[in-house]
Amino acid sequence: MLKYILRRLLHLIPVLLIISIVIFTIVEIMPGDPVNA
């Protein structure tokens, strides 16, 4: 069970990294300050 959880966590790390980069890119591309939106 521990091996399964560790494997899931290892697969989750690159997915979270990609999602973070995509969200960051969208926020940077959008015109205006995201705080004021």
N, C-alpha and C positions, 0 to 999 in steps of 0.2 A: 504493500500500500504506500509506503514511504517513497519507493522508487517511482511509482506512478505520479505522486504529488510533485516530486522533484522534477520529473520530466515535463509535467504540465507547466510548472513555474519557468523552466528553461525555455519552453516554447512561448510563454507569455511575454518574456522580456523583449524580444525583437518586435513583437506585435505592438506592445505599448510604445516602443521607441518610434515605430513607423507612424502610429496614430498621433503621437506628440508632434512629430515633424510635420505631418499633414495639417494639423490644427494650427500650428505656429505659422506655416506658410499661408494658410487662408487668412489668418489675422493680419499678417504683414501685407498681403496683397490688397485687402479691403481698404478703401479710402477712408481717411479720418482716423481719429483716435478711438480704439476699442472701448476706452473708459467712458467717452462721451456718448457712445452709441446707445 
